[in-house]
Amino acid sequence: MSLVSRTVCRTLATSLALVALFASPIFAETLTKRAELASEPFLIQLGKQYELQVKFRDNLKMRANVDGGVQSLVKASVDNVARTAASLNLQFEQLIKLPDAKIEKIEQRAAATSRIEQPDLRGMMVARIQGATSEQLLFAAEALRNLAEVEWVQLTELNPPPPGDYAPPTPDYVSLQDYRPANPGLNVDYLWARGGKGQGVRYSDCEYGWDVDHEDLVDIPIVVEAGQTMNSPFGLDHGTSAVGITAGVENGYGITGIAPDVESVNVYPEISVEQGSRRATCIANAIADSDPGDVVLLEMQTTGAGGDYAPAEYDLSVWTVVKNGGDQGVLVVAAAGNGNQNLDSAPYASYMARGDSKSIIIGAGSANTGHNKLSFSTYGNRVNVQTWGELVFTSGYGGYAVHGGDSRQSYTATFNGTSSASAVAAGAISALQSYALLTLARPLTPAEMRSLLIQTGIPQGAGGHIGPFVNLRDASIFMDQFLVNPTDTDNDGVADVFDNCPLTANPAQDDVDLDGIGDFCDSDADNDGIANSSDNCPFVVNLSQTNADGESFGDACDNCPTVPNDDQYDEYSDGIGDACDGAMHIQNYTLPDAYRTQPYFVQMTAIGGLPPYNWSFLGGDLPFGCNFNGGAAGTVTGTPTFNATYFFTFMAIDSDAPFKADTISVSVTVVDPPYICGDADNSGGVTISDAVFLINYIFSGGPAPNPAQAADADCSGGVTVSDAVYLINFIFSGGAAPCAAC
C-alpha cells in the first residue's frame, strides 16, 4: 500500500477533527470498533439455486469494476483476488445496487446514531460464474474463503418462498379479523381509542409482490420502489395479505388494517425485471428511505444451518444490512421462518454469536388464549414475540370470497405462518409507534419497542420459545405510566423500565447473550459459565480459556493469539493485530497531553518491518517550545510555552529493501500544569516549607509560586500573607486544609 494512500488520521483530540470515512463525517473517537462476521458453513440442497456472495474487508474499500474485476480505493494489492477470480472464471458485481450517495447515507446515519463503525456495504459483492453448477459455486466459495482479503463468503439460496400459508391451509377458521379484539387478539380498538392508528409512521414491506389495485389497498396508495418492476414467482397475494393487515383502508367494506393511518405504504420487491434477485438491495433501499422510528417488514426467510427455514438475517448479507438499519433507529420487523428451527441449538451457535442485529423477530403462535408455539415456527431466545400464525383474515388469495369474480375483491380467512405473524406484529408496532409520537413526542428505538412488547405481552403457552403475545392495551398503558415522565437513574438516555442495566450507564444496551441483562452489569456476559472477572474473553464463549501468548486476551478474542499484544492495536481493522499482520505500524496512536512550562518527552515506536527505523517530520505544528528529533531518535522534546492543541504528521521507514513505511497524524494538547492547593513551592505536598516559601516571596522578593493558584491557600483570589498564616494553622494547629473552609 502506498504512503499517500495509507496516510491515517489517528489523533488524541479527534473530537476536533472530522474523520472522512469516505464521505461519512463522523467523530472518530466516538465510534466503537465493529466486530467482523465469520463465514457460515456452506449448505447446498438438491433442487435449489444459489448465489455466491462475498464480503471484502472494510479497510480495503474493494469495488467491482465494469469488467467484472475488483479494485481497491486505497490502492491495496488485489493480485490474490485477481488470480483466484481468473482461475475460477469469477466475475464480481456489487451486491447492493443503489447509488453510492444512498449507501453512504445509511452508513453515515447508522454510525452517527449508534456510534459503532459500519461495514463497507459496497464491499459486499456477488461472484458469478457463467453456467456454474452448485458444486462449482461450492468450490469457488471455499477458494474465496481462504483469501486474507475476504471477511466472509456465503452461498445464499435464491428466491426462497415467503414464510406464509403453511401447507396444508386450515379449513376451520374463525370469522373475519378476530386478531383485532382483546385476548386472544391484540386489543387494537383499545389503542385506537387512545389515538394510535399509525399516523406519522412510514411503513415498508420487503417481499416479492403485491396487488396494488386491490380494493382495500388502492386508496392508500401503495408506492412501489422507484425504478423497479415486480417480477414475483409466487404471485401477488402474499404481499397483498401482509399489507392489508397493517394498512387496509378504513372504508366501510372489506378489511381494515391495524394501522390504517400510516404516513405511507412503500413496497420493495425482492425480484425485479430490472435487477433480478435483489434481497439485500431491497432491504437496504427500504432502510435508506426510512427515518429513525419508521417500520420495515421483512416478509422473508432463508434456509438455515439446521436444514430448514430460519430468519432471513441468517444470511450474512441480510444481517449486515439489517444491523445497519437497527443502528440508525429503523424498526426492522422480521419473520422467524417456517422451519421449526431451534436457534439455540449447536448449528446456530455462530449466528447467535454475531450479537444483536436489533431487529424484532416474530414467531407464529396459536389463534387462541393458549398462545402456544405452532409446530412449524422457528424458535429460540432470539425470537422476541409472537402473534397469530394461523386463521388471519385479510385481503388476497380468495379462499374466503372473491366478489364478482374480481381478484381485486379477494379475501382469505387462512393467511398463516410466520408471514401472518410478522405482518400482524408490524401493524401493531406501527400503531404503537404512532402512539409514542403522540404521547412522548419522539419515536421508540428498536431496543425500546422490543422491550415494551416483551414486558407487556401475554405469556407464551406451550412449545419452544417464541416469546409473549403482543398486547396493545398493556403496552399503551405502560407507555402512559412509565414513559411520559420516565425515571433514568443512570442518566444514559434509556428509561429504567427499558434499561438492561438501570444503575450503570450503557446507552448502546449491548447484551451479547441476549439474556436481558446488559453486558455492563452481567456477571457472565457471554453466558459460558465463567464469571467476567475470571473470563479472558468475557464477551465470547470460550470454555477452554486457551491463551497461547499469555497476555490478557484469550485466543477466542485475541486478534494476535500467538504474539503478546495487550493493546490489541489493529490499524487496518481486519481482525489481525498489528503485532502479527506482517506490515509495519507506528504505534503512537495517541500522544499524552503536555504541561505548559514543564519538560515534555515522547519516544516514537513502531512494530513490523526491519528495525532500526528512520523517522522524519512531514508537516503540521509542533507545540511552541518543542522539536521533532528525526533520524534514529524519533522523539518529541522541549518545554511547551503556549496552551493549544497542535496537529502534525510524521513518518517512519524501516531498514529493509524494499523499505516499509508508515505515516501517522497525531495531536498534542498543551494545558496548564496540575497543582495541589497550598503547595506553593511545587514540591508535591503541603508542608511548612510552603509557608516559608510564601513569606520569602511576599517579604523578601523570592521566586513567585507557579502557578499562583497553588499558593492561594485561603481561596481569596490572590496571594497574601494570609495564605502563609492559613498554612501554618493547618500544619500546626489542626486548621482546615487549603481551600477546604472556603
Secondary structure, DSSP 8 states (H G I E B T S, - for coil): --TTTT-EE--TTGGGS-EESSS-EE-GGG-B-------------TT--EEEEEEE-GGG-EEE-TTS-EEETT----HHHHHHHHHHT-EEEESS-S-HHHHHHHHHHHHHHH-B----GGGEEEEE-TT--HHHHHHHHHHHHT-TTEEEEEEEESS---S-S-SS--S---SS-TTSSSTTS--HHHHHHTT-SSTT-EEEEEES---TT-TTTTTS-EEE-TT--B--TT-SHHHHHHHHHHH---SSSS---SSTT-SEEEEEESEETTTEE-HHHHHHHHHHH--TT-EEEE--EEE-TTSSEEEGGGSHHHHHHHHHHHHTT-EEEEE--SS--BTTSGGGHHHHHT-----EEEEEE-SSTT--B-TT--BSTT--EEEE-S-EEEESS-SSEEGGG-GGGEEEEEE-HHHHHHHHHHHHHHHHHHHHHHHHSS---HHHHHHHHHHHSB---SSS----B--HHHHHHHHHHHTSS---TT-SSS-TTT-SSTTS--TT---TT-SSS-GGG-TTTT-SSS-TTT-SSTTS--TT---TT-SSS-GGG-SSTTS--TT---TT-SSS-GGGSSS-EE--SS---EETTS-EEEE--EESSSSS-EEEEEEE---TTEEEETBTT-EEEE---S-EEEEEEEEEE-SSSS--EEEEEEEEEEE-----TT-TT-SSS--HHHHHHHHHHHHH-----SSGGGG-TT-SSS--HHHHHHHHHHHHH----TTTT-
